[in-house]
Amino acid sequence: MNPWLSLVWLIVIFFFMLVLRRWIEAHVQGVAYLITKDATVALWVFFLVFLPGTLVHELSHWLTAKLLGVRTGRIVIWPQAKRDGTVWLGAIQIARTDPVRSSLIGLAPLISGSLLVALIGAHLQLDTVGDALASGHWEMVWEALVRSVSLSDFWLWTYLLFAIANRMLPSPADREPWKPVLIFFTLLAVVIVSAGWTPSVSPEVGNTILDVVGFLLYAFTLTVAINVVVVLFLTLVESIAVIVRQERVPY
């Protein structure tokens, strides 16, 4: 795939990940409330569904902070409903540091989550499904799906993939330190383009960059595919619950 096309697709697929994640988080808790009629139980269902992803998210922050020499405090893995309607599933105390290290710590769950999603996808042989789709061999797609679903641990790893993928995206607190770094690199890019300077990139470095982009594309596309299936399932369950309960949850 063309490098620029890969970059555009990566940005588009990342946007879809954000949109689907927000929809799923709202509707998992909403469906749980419709079924149980108890806001506290719905909160705990929401917490337990995403618990593996929350653990990966917070431990990624903690480990990266330790590796970068930034002091950390206690890790809290517990659901907390905030006054603005948001829900915190976990938190970690991290000392203030420079923008670069803050950004790396904030990015840690996305990096580790992408790696785990790709590894789980490979274990489930979902990469063969993607290859069949990409090559246009539609007759092979069904065969690849059947092989994946027939694995004894398919549903366990699919659930873990879903939970990790939907908690790997940076929270608003994680995104805050990115601003000065993004501004810095944007200004640097403007200066380089204005000066008409184009750095020479060796084939080895170029191939490595393309490999990284391809890896992220696979992880993000797999996440979106799983989330689309979950959205369809939640929509069906919610529709049935609304008919039975004669009540709709405001989102």
N, C-alpha and C positions, 0 to 999 in steps of 0.2 A: 504494500500500500504506500502511496505517496506520503512523505513525511508530513507535509502541511495538511493533507487530508486526515492523516492519523491524529494530528494535534486537534483539528477541528472536531473530529468524532469524539476524542477524549473529553473535550470541554462539554460537548452536547450530552454525552452519556453521564458525565459527572452531574450536570444539571438535573437530568432525569432521576439520578440516584437521590439527590436532595429532595425533590418533589415527592417521590414515592416513599421515602423514609418518613417524611412528615405526615403523609396520608396514613401510612400503616400505623405509626405510633398513636395517632389520634383515634383510629378506628379499632385497634386492638383493645384499648381501654373502653371505648364506647360500646363495643359488642359485649365485653365482659359486664359492663354496667346493665345493658339491656337484659342480659340473661340472669344476672344475680340480683339486680335492683339494689346493690350495695356499693357505694362509691369506694369504700375502703377495700373491699374484696377486689373490685375492678383495678384499683391501684396496685394491689399485690399480684394480680394476674399479669398486669403489664410489666411489673418488676421481674417476676419469675421467667416470663417468656424471653426477655432480653438479658437475663443474668449472665450467661456465658460471654456475651458481647461486652457487657459492662465490666466484667472482670478483665478481659483482654484490653479494653480501653484504658482503664485506670492503671493497670500494671504496666502498660506501654509508657504512659506518662512517667510513672515512678522509675522504671528501669532507665529510660532515656535521661531523666534528671540526674540519676546516680552516675551514669556514664559521663555526663557533661560536668560533673562536680557541683551540681546545684542542690542545696539543702531541701529536704522533703520532710513533711510532717506525717500525720496519720492518714490512712486511706479509709474512707467511709463508703461501704457498699450497703445502701439502705434507701428505700424510696422516700422522697420528700416532695410533697405538693407545695408549690410556692403560691404566693398571693396573686401573681399575675396569670395563674392557670397552667404554668409550665410544671413539669415533673423532673426532678433530679433523681437519677438512679444510683449515682455514685459521685464521689468527689475525693480529691487529694490535695493536701496542702503543699504548695511548692513556693519556695522563696523567690522574691523578685530578682531578676537577672537581666542581662543585656538582651536587646531585641533578637539577635541571631539565635541564641540558645533558647529563648522563650518560644521562638517560632518552631525550632526543631522539636522541642518538647510538645508543643501543640500539634505538630504534624505526626507525631509518633504513632497514635492509634490508626491513622489512615495508612501509614506505611506497613505496620505489622498486620493490620486487618487485610490489606490487599494481598500480602504474602500468604496469609492463612487461607483466604478465599481461593486463591489460585491453587494452593496445595490440596485443599479439600476437593476442589473441582477436578484436579488431576486424579485424585484417589477414586473419585466417583466416575471417572472416565467420561466426564462431561466435555472434556476437550475434544473428544472424537465427534461428539454431537456438533460442536462449533465448527470443526473442520468440514464435516459433511454439509452443513449449511453454507459455509463460505465457498465451498467448491461447487455448490449447486446440485449435489448428488442427493436428491430428496428421498430416494428409495433407501439410502443408507442411514438417514436420520432416525427413522423408526427403529431400525435394528440397533443403532447405538443407544437409543433411549431404553429399549428393552434390556440390553446388557447392563446398563447402569442401574435400573430399578431392580433388577434381579440380584444385585449385591445384597448380602445379608445385613449389612450395616447402612444401607442407602438412606433410610429415613432418619437415622440418628445423625449422620453427617450432614444431611440436607438441612436439618433443623439447626445444627451448629453453624453451618454456612450462613443461614438466614439471620441468626441472632448476632453473629460476629459482624457480618456485612452491614447491618443496620445500626450498629453502635460504633463503627470505625470512623464515621464522618465527624469532623471537628464540631464541638459545641461552640456557642457564642463566646464563651470564656477562652476557648482554645484559639479562636480566630482573631482575638483582639491584638496579640503581639505581632501578627503578620503585617499590620499596616505600615510601620516604618520600613520593614524589609522590602515590601512590595513597592513602596514609593522609591526606595533607593535603587532597586533594580530597574524600575520603569524609567527613572531619570538616566541611569547608566545606558539603557537601551536606546533612549532618545539621542544621547550624546554620540554613541557609536554609529547610529544610522545617519545622523546629521553630518558626521565627519566622513561618511562614505567608506568606513573601514570595515572589512569583512574578514574575520579570523579564519585562518586555514585550519580545517579539521581533517585529521588523518582518517583513513577508512576504518581503522580499528575503533577509534572513538565514535565515529558516525554510526557504525554497526551496533556499538554498545548502547548508544542513545536510542536507536530504533528498537533494540531488544527491550529496553526499559519501557518505552512507550507501548510496545506490543504486549508486554506483561500487564501493564496497567489497563490496557484496553480489554484484555481477556478477563481480568478480575472484575472490572466495573461492569462489563457487558453481562457477565454471569450473574452478578448481583442484581442487575435490572431485570434479567429474565426470571430469576427466582421471585423477585418482588412482584412482578406482573401476575404470576400465578397466585401469590398470596393475596394480592388485591382482589382478584376474581373470586377467590374462596371467601374472603371476608365480606365482600359485597353480597354474596349469596346468603351467608349466615346472617348478616345484618338484616337483609330483606325479610328473611323468615322470622327473625326476632321481632322486627317492627310490626309484622302482621299479627303475631301471637300476642305481643305485649300492648299493641295499639298505642305505641309511644315511640317518638323519635328523639335521639340524643342530639342536642345542639353541639356543633363542633366549632 
